[in-house]
Amino acid sequence: MYEYDVIVVGAGGAGLRAAIAAQEAGADVAIVTKLHPVRSHTGAAEGGINAALREGDSWEDHAYDTMKGSDYLGDAPAIETLCKDSPEETVQLEHWGMAFSRDDDGRMSQRPFGGLSFPRTTYAGAETGHQLLHTLYEQLVKRGVEVYDEWHATRLAVSDEEQPEDRTCHGVVAYDVKTGEIAGFKANDGVILATGGPGQVYDHTTNAVACTGDGTAMAYRAGVPLEDMEFIQFHPTTLPSTGVLITEGVRGEGGILYNAEGERFMFERGYANNAGELASRDVVSRAELTEVNEGRGIEDEYVHLDMRHLGEERIIDRLENILHLAEDFEGVDPLEEPMPVKPGQHFAMGGIETDENGQTCIEGLYAAGECACASVHGANRLGGNALPELTVFGKRAGHHAGGKEIEEAKIETGKRGEYESGAIETPVELGEVDTSGEPVASDGGTPGDGGAADGGEIVERAVEDERERVEMLLERDDGVHHAQIRAELQESMTQYVNVFREEERLEQALRDIRRARERYQDVAVADPSRTFNTDLLQTIETRNLLDLAEAITIGALVREEFRGAHWRKEHQRRKDDEWLKHTMLSWNDGDPELWFRPVVLEGEEKTYEPKTRSY
């Protein structure tokens, strides 16, 4: 067993910032990560960091834009925290040596982004995430923080009290990819989950293969509610053949979208008469798919994104890597011709319910980054708000877990709101599924410990439970391979739980997920080896995808309104009188329990009244 004050799971932007902050607070810190830190998916983020840095801009304006972008489903304390703290965090990155793009006067460059009322997106060419990741990793190395890379965390060690609010997280169990060792990591003060999003639920996604929602699924099964999982962002500009992202920075610099008829459809078809291509991402994605569905798409699949008019000098200075992506994956030279683009899954607005300090309802368990939901993004994330979320909330979670006093949180986690719990009214049976032959509820804690054991014993028992599970998977002679289950799941989610959603199709997705979960009970690992067994790890990841796909689809089915990224054919308006509330889902021993929590629209200085959202 390895023992530290704070264990950070995941080494992307949020995990690295959390580890630095916990170390600054005086804690002995280690990172457990299935990828080397500089291989984390944060490195694929291209666009920029929103921060109010210039005269004429303010954090209040940033907060208003963020609340409007969220379609009034964001929580005001979290949004105001993001917008107040982002300038300081962004300047801190610059002081640590991050290579931001510069104006002629030497200041960090800022450009327009979708849904913003001011050009406040600070960037480093079109590789902002890459620069951020390396800058933070340098600071980690400088501080001597221990990194267990290629250790795949598979289970939380949590006490077994009946109510999640009474439980304590004592550590995490992880699998050493290099040796096959399964070991416990005991955390004396806290575990911080920073494991990224669940993009591999879909087959057309900008997310890396490693983005399988591991931390989200582990926290869910340990008893932490998942919040607003139905809100999935589909980025409007991805390459059709691969899902590779083309940054919003192309449109921020003046890139134009055209349909097959040569129309600049965002304006000419009335989708966004003021903002055009720089409307929020949900608006642009729906516009593109509408063009395709109505016969004005190119090859009935995509539209064109044109940046030729920007000129070679400007493109190479600010967007050079986009040239390489388009040429490598689509055979297109953007200096000479437009790029093909279409919407692809990009970001999960929902996740592990936390307050604005990263704390979950389980004592000692924190989350930050895309796996978490402090409810900054609500129903739709603005471009440029993901990277400051990593640094702002990663830092706050690290400070809190490390024992540094910060202001009291204003969002309560894990508490039943003023709305009563609700049964899931659907013809699709959603009962308990005992996946992989283990007790479903044991994935987060240790069955029968009753909370009486000390932290070390709880971690040891969790390790033994995980060893038994892995042995069972490796020793099973025959069965279905995880790749078949995953492919069927991804196909169903992409077909039925995409940009446009209909009741019958959502119900079909739930039936498909149910069938996939039943098949997973017979899953077998083809590779019996104990070292570098990626087949085993992908089998474990597939279970996480199944649980999160179900949560996404349940939320999409029950939310009977049109809000932000969530479009419902049967419900074509936002219903503030009924649905100004968060969708909450609790694991409940594998039989998901649905309940709701009111949105917090009251900030420190103002209350955000819902208004008509237009661009």
N, C-alpha and C positions, 0 to 999 in steps of 0.2 A: 504494500500500500504506500502511496505517495501522499504526503501531507503538506498543505500550505494554508495560509490564511484565506486567500481568494483564488478560486479556480475560474478561469475564463475559458469557455468552450467556443472555439471559432476564432480565426485570426484575420478577418477582413477589417474594414475600417472601424466598425464598432468595437470589435474584440480588441484590436490593438490600442484604441483610444481608452477603452475601459481598463486594460492592463496598466497602461501608463498612469492613469488617474489613481488606481488602487495603490500602485507603488508610491506615487506622490503622497498618498494619505498615510503611508507608513506600513502598509501590508506586505507580507511575503507572498508573491504572486507567481502563478504559473499559467501558461496557456496550453490547452489541449486542443489540437486541430487536426482534421483529417487531411489537410493540404498544407504545404509549406506556406507561410504567411503571404509571400509575394505572388503566390499562385491563386490567392483568394479571388472571388468573383468581383469584389470591389474594383479590381484592376480593369474590368471591362466597362466601367462607367465612363462615359465620354463627355457629357454636357457641361456641368459646372456646379458651383456652390452659390446658392442664393444668400446674400448678406447685404444689409443696408449699410453701405460704406460711404456714400457720396452725399454731398449737399443736395437738398431737394428730395431725398429719400428718407425713410424712417422705418423703424421696426414696426410701428403701428400700421403703416401702409402694407408692409410685408405680411403682417398678421391678417389684415383684412383680405388681401389677395388669397392667402392660404385658406381662410375660412370660406370665402366665396368658391374657391376651387374645390373645396371639400364638399360642396353643395350643402353646407351648413350641417354636416354630420361630424365635423371635428370638435374636439373638446377644447374650449378656449384656454384653460390653464396650460395645456401641453403646447398649443399653437403659440401662445405668447412666450413661453419658455424657449421654444425653438428660435423665434424671431429676435428675441432680446439677446440670446447667447451666441447666435451665429456670427455676428461681426467679430467678437472677441476670439472665437475659435478659429475663424478664417485667418485673421491676422496672426494668431499663434502658429498656424501652419506655415505662413510666410516667414515668420521669424525662425522656424525650424528648418527652413531651406527649401520649401516647396516652390517649384519653378513655375509660378503663375505667368501667364501672358501679360505683357506690359503695354501701356499706352506710350506715346512719344514723350510724355512728361514724367515717365517713370512709375506712375501709379499702376496698381493691378487693374487689368482690363475688365470691363463688365459689358455684357451684351443683353439684348432682349431675349426673353424666353416665353413660352406659352402661358397665358393667364396672368402675366405680371403687368402691373401698371407703371413700372419703372425698370429700366435695363440694369438689374441688380445681380445678374448671374456672372460670378467671377469664375475664371476658367484657366486651364493650362492646355492651350491648343484644343485638340479633340481627344485628349487622353487624361482628363482631370483625375479620374479614379486611380489610374496607374501612378500618377505623380503622388497622389495622396497616400496610397498604400506604401510606396517606397519611403516617403518622408516619415511616416509613423513607424515603419519597421526599423529605420535608422535609430529613432529614439528608443525603441524597445531594446535594441542591441546595446546602445549606449548605457542603458540602465541595468543591463545584465539580467533581464527577466527571463526565466526558464521557459523554453518552448518545447513541448512534446509534439513534434510534427509527425504526420502520418500515424497519429493515434485517433481512432474513430470512436467518439463517444456514442454509446448505445443505450444507456439507461441512467436515470437519476436515482440517487439513494435518498429516499424521503421517508420520514416516519409515517406510521400507519393510522393516525387518528381518523375518526370517522369523517369529520369535516375538514376540507382542505385548509380552511383558515386556521386550524389548530396544528397543522403539520409543519415540520421543519425539514429543509433540505440540508443534508450533511455532506454531499459530495456527488461524484459521478463515476460511472463505470466506463472504461474504454478498452478498445481492442488495438493492440500494436500491430499495424499492418506488416511490419518488417519481420516480426518473430512469431506472431500468433498469440502472444501473451494477452490475457485478460486481467486487468488490474483495476484497483480502486484508487480514486483520487479524493482524499478527505479534505473538505474545506471547513476550516474552523469558523470563518466569518460569512462566507457566501459563495455561491456559484452564479456566474453571469453567463447567460446564454446569448451568443452573438453568431448564430449559425446561418443567417441569411434566409432567403425565401424558398418557396416550394415550386419553382417554375417548371420542374420536370413532371408535374402533374399533366402538363400539356405537351403535345408533340411539336408545336411550332412556338418556340420561345426564345427570347434573347438570353435566357439564363444558362449558365454552365451546367454540364452533366452532374456536377457535384451539388447542385441546388435542389435538395430533396426534402427540405423542411424538417431536418432531424430534430433540432431543438424545439421547434413548435410542437411536433408530435410527442416528444418526450414530456414536455411540460403539460400538455393536454392530458396524457394518460396518468400523470402524477396528480392531477386534480385542479390545475389552473384553467380557468375558462378561456376559450378562444373568442375573440371579439371581431365582429364585422368581416367574417371570412368570405362572404359573397362578393366583396368588392375587389375585383381583380382588374388591374390596369393592363390594357392592350395598347402597346406603343404604336403610333401610326406609321412609323417608318422603319421597317425591318426588311432585310433582303429575302425575297420569296424562297430561294433555294435552301436557305440555312436557318433563317431567323436571326442572323447577325444584325446587331443594332446599327442604325444610321442615326447619329446624334441629332437631337432637336436643335443643336447648334447650327446645323445647316439651314434650318428655317429661321433661326435667330439672326443669322447673318444675311438673310434675304432670299433663301431658297424658295422655289415656287412649285406647287403641286398642280399637275395637269391630268385631265382624263384623256380617253382615247380620241375625243373630238377636239382636243387642243384647248379645252376650256380651263380657265383658272377657277375651278368649280367651287372652292371655298367662298369666293365672292359671287361668281356668276350664277351659282345655284342657290345662293342665299343661306348657306350653312353658318357663316360667321361674317356678317357684313362689315364689322368694324375691325376685328382682329385677323380675319382670314386664316392663313396658315399658322398663325400664332394664337389661335384659340386653344383651350385646354385639350389635353390629349384624348379624353373621351369623346369630345365633339368632333375632332379631326378623324379619329378612327371610325366612328359611325358614318361620317361623310364619305370616307373612302369606300367602305363596304357597300354603302347605298349606291354609289356610282357603279361599282362592279355588279351588284345585284340587278340594277336597272339597265344593264347592257352597255354602259359607258366605260367599263374597265378595259384594260389592255390584256389581250389573251384571256379574257374573262377571269382574271386573277388579281391584277395589281393596277396601280396608277404610276405616273412618272413624277419624280422629284428632280428638279432642274436647278443647278447652281452655276451653269456655264457663264451667266451674265455677271457673276461676281468677279471674274477675272482670275487668271492663273496666280498672280502674286498674292492676292488676298486668300485664295483657297489654300495654297501651299503654306502660307504663314499661319493660318488658323484651323485648317481642316485637312491637313495633309494625309492623316491615316485613313480618312474616308476614301481617298483616291485608291489606296491599296486594297481596302476591303471590297469596294465595288469591282475592281479589276480582278482580284483573286477569286471572288465567289460568284460573280455574275458575268465576268468578261466584258465589263463596261468601263470606258474611260470617261469619268465625269467631267473632264475638261472639254470633251468633244461631244458628249451625248448625255441625256438624262438617265437617272438611275431608276430601275424598277423597285417599288416599295409596296408593302402591304402591312396591315396590323398584325402584331404578334404579341403573345403573352409576355409581360415585362416585369410586373411588380405586384406584390400582394399588399393592399392597404391594411388588411386585417392581420391578426396574429395573436400572440400571447398577451393577455390583458395585463397592463402595467400602469402604474402612476407615472408622473413626470420625472421621478427619480429612478425609474427602472424596476421598482419593487413589485413583485407579484403578490398574490394573496397567501403564498406559502413563505413562511419565514426563511430568510437566507437564500431565496431564489430570485434572481434578477434576469431581465432580458433587455436587449437593446438592438437597434438596427431593424432590418426588414422582418426578422422573426418576431419582433415585438409589436404591440399596438398600444401606444400611449394615446392614440387617436389624434395624431397630428394631421393625417391625410384624409380622414373621414371617408367619403365616397369616391374621392378622386385625388390623386397626388399631382401637384404641380411639378413640372420639370425643374430640376435644380434644388429641390427640397430633400432629396434622398441623402446626398452626401452630408449636408449639415445635420441631418437626423443622426447619422452615424457618430459624428464628433460630439455633438451637443449631448445626446442621451447616453452615448458610450462613456463620456467623461462623468456625467452625473451618476450613472450606475456604479462606475468604478470608485468614485469618491464615497458614495453611500455604503457600498459593500466594504470598503477599506476602513470605514469608521470615521470619516470626515463629516462633520456636521454641515448639512445644507438645509435650505428652507424646507419647512413642512410641506408635504405633498397636498394638493387640493383635490385630487381625484382618488376616491376610495376604490380599491380593487377587491374583486371576489365577493361583493355584497349584492344581494338581491335588490333590484331597484324597486321603484314604485309600481312597476308593472309585474303582474304575477307570472310565474312560470307557465309555459304553455306546452301542451302536447304537440307533437309533430303530426299535423293532419295531412297525411299523404297515403295513398293506397299502397305505397311501397313499404314492405316490412323492413324495419331497421333494428331488429333485435341484436342481442349480443353475439359476437363472433369470436370464438376462442382461437385466434390466429396463432399458428406455429406451435400449437399444443401446450402453451403456457397459460397460467391464470391471467386473464386479461388485466385485472386490476393491479397485478404485481409489477407492471412495467415501470411504475413510478416509485413504489415503496417496497417494503418487505412484508409479505403476508403474515399476519399474526403477531407482529412485534408489538402492536398496541401502543407504540410510542415509548415503551418502557426502556428499551435498550439504549445504550449510549451511542454517540455518533459513529464511533469506530465499528461497533458491532453492526449497525445498520448498513454501513458501507460494505463490510465483509459479507453480509447476507446477500446484498444486491449483487456482489461479484459472483457468489456461488449460483444465484439464480441465472445470471447471464451465462456462466460457463455451462450450466445444464441446457440452456436454450441452444447455444452454439453447438454443443455436442449432438443434440438431437437433430439439428439441421444437417450437420456433416455426416451423421451416421445413417440417415434415411437413404435407402437404396434406390428407390424410384419415386417419381412424382412429377409434378408440373414445374417447369423452369420459370424463374421469376421474370425473365424477359418476355415471355408470352403474356403474363398477367399485366406487366407494365405497359406493353404495347397496346393491349386492349383497353386499358384504363385511359391512356393518353388519347387514343383515337376517340373514345366516347366523350371525354371532357372537351376536346377540341371541336367535336361536332355539335354537342348539345349544350355546353356551358361556356359559350364564347361571348362575343360582343352582343349579339342579339339572342335573347332568351325567351323561350315559350314554355308554358306549363307542361305540356305533353312531353317535350324534349327533355326538360329537367327531370321529370319522373322517369323517363327512359334511362337517363344517366344514373339515377339512383339505383335502378334495377341492375344496370351494368356493374356498378360499384359493388352492389350486394353479391352479385354472382362472382366477381373477381375476389372478394374477400373470402367467399366460401372455397374457391379454388386455392386460395393462398394457404388454407389449412393443410393442403397436401404438397406444399412447396418443398422442393429438394434442391440441394446445392450440388452442382455437377463436379466441382473441383474439390477433392477431399484434402487438399494440402493445408498446411498450417501457416505457411508464410506467403505474404503478398496475395492473399486469397480475395481478390476483388469480387469474385462471384458470390462469396459469402456476404460481403459488405453490401453489394447491390441487392441481395435478397432481403437484408435487414432494411435497407433504404426503401424498398418497394412497399413494405408494410407501412412506413411513415406516409408515403404518397397515398396509399389507400385511405388511411384515416383522415388525411387532410382533404382529399378529393371529396369525401363524404361531407365533411364540414362545409366546404365551399358550396356544394350543391344544395345541402339543406338550407343554408342561409339564402341562397338564390331563389329557392322555391317558396320560402315563407315570406320573404319581403315583397309584398304586393304593391309595388310602386316603381316609378322611374326616377332614380336619383343617381347623379354622377355617372360612374362607369357601369351601373346596374340598370340595364334596359330590359323592360318586360313588355312583350307584345300585348298582353291582356290589360296592362296597367300603364297608361301612357301619360301619367302626370306625377309630379312629386306631391306626396300627401303628408304635409307637415302636421296636420291634426291627428294623424294616426301613427306616422312612422318617424317622428323626430326622436328616435331612440336607437340604441346599439343592439345588434343581434348578438346574443351570448350563447355559447354552447359549452356544456360541461360533459365530461367523458362518461360518468355514471356507469362504471363497470362495462363499458362498451355499448351501452344503450343510450345514445346521446340525449341529453336533457336540454331543452331550449328555454331560454328566458331572456329578459330585456333589461337594459339599463338606460336611464334618460341621458340624452346628450347634455353636456355642460356648456352652455352658451354664454355664461357670465364670466368675464375676465376680471382682471384686477381693476381696470380703469373704465371698461365699457362692457355692455352686453351686445352681442352680435345678433341682430334681428334678421331672421331669414328673409331674403329678397329674391326676386326673379333673377335667375342666373343666365346671363347672355353675354356673348362676345362679338 
